[in-house]
Amino acid sequence: MLDYRPLHEIIHAQGLRLVLVRGFPSPWGQAVKTLFEIKGLPHLVAGQEGGGTNEELVAWAGENSGPVVAWNDEKPLSRWLDILLLAERLAPTPSLLPADVHDRALMIGLANELCGELGVGWNRRLQMFGPMIEAGNPPEGIARMGSKYGYSKAAAEAAGARVAAQLGALDAQLQAQRALGREFFIGAHLSALDVYWVAFMNLIDLLPIAQCPVPEAMRPMFACGDPQVLAALSPRLVAHRDHIFKTYFRNPMEL
């Protein structure tokens, strides 16, 4: 069970600190937490309210949502690649960035299709907001996040095709790797992309409650009914998620 510390304690502490969306399997946060655990990086954890104003966090980090990562007196980080590069600097081994420049560029590019703006996480979030916003009078937190992430009916309607194309690219990469007898997305070793895939797939096919303890009342929110997305989610991608989760993730996930 996560030992959540008060945010003010995290702000004034030294060492490595991580702010997560408390009680929610935010894929960005779950991926960062797992990267730190794989690298053996001890860290303190604080929670923030999903969709909340989080004024104290904004005053410190300039960001109102997790994950936020800070190291000693350095500027807090919130962008996925900045956080990954910090983790690599603090714990160079095991490296989760490929040494080969072409493999590294491929990994960062595909990871951005999961983690970045207009990536799988971004697009699925728009789809998840849609029913609540279009029904009128959405919860305040959903309305706030919809505004922050550029929700519109047109953007939500375009999201499924984008996600399907992104899944297709990931599946093609995995298929090419399997043809070489390799078990990871890139090269012959685990990379951050494998970790990101497990975390972000929860927004398409949520792990069972025994592995990802999201309450039953919240689980329908994660269900993906978009036929384009479901058709693009190959058995190979699902099996890869299951293998990486079983081998490298804390089970159950800590929320």
Protein Blocks (a to p, Z undefined) as FASTA:
>chain_A
ZZdddfklmmmmgcjdddddehiacfklmmmmmmmmmnopacddddddehiaolmlmmmn
opabdcdddehjbccdfbfklmmmmmmmmmmbacfbdfblklmmmmmmmmmmmmmghilk
lmmmmmmmmmmmmnopiafklmmmmmmnopafklmmmmmmmmmmmmmmmmmmmmmmmmno
pabfbhjbdcfklmmmmmmmmmmmgcdfklmccdfklmmmmpccbfklmmmmcfklmmmm
mmmmmmmmccdddZZ
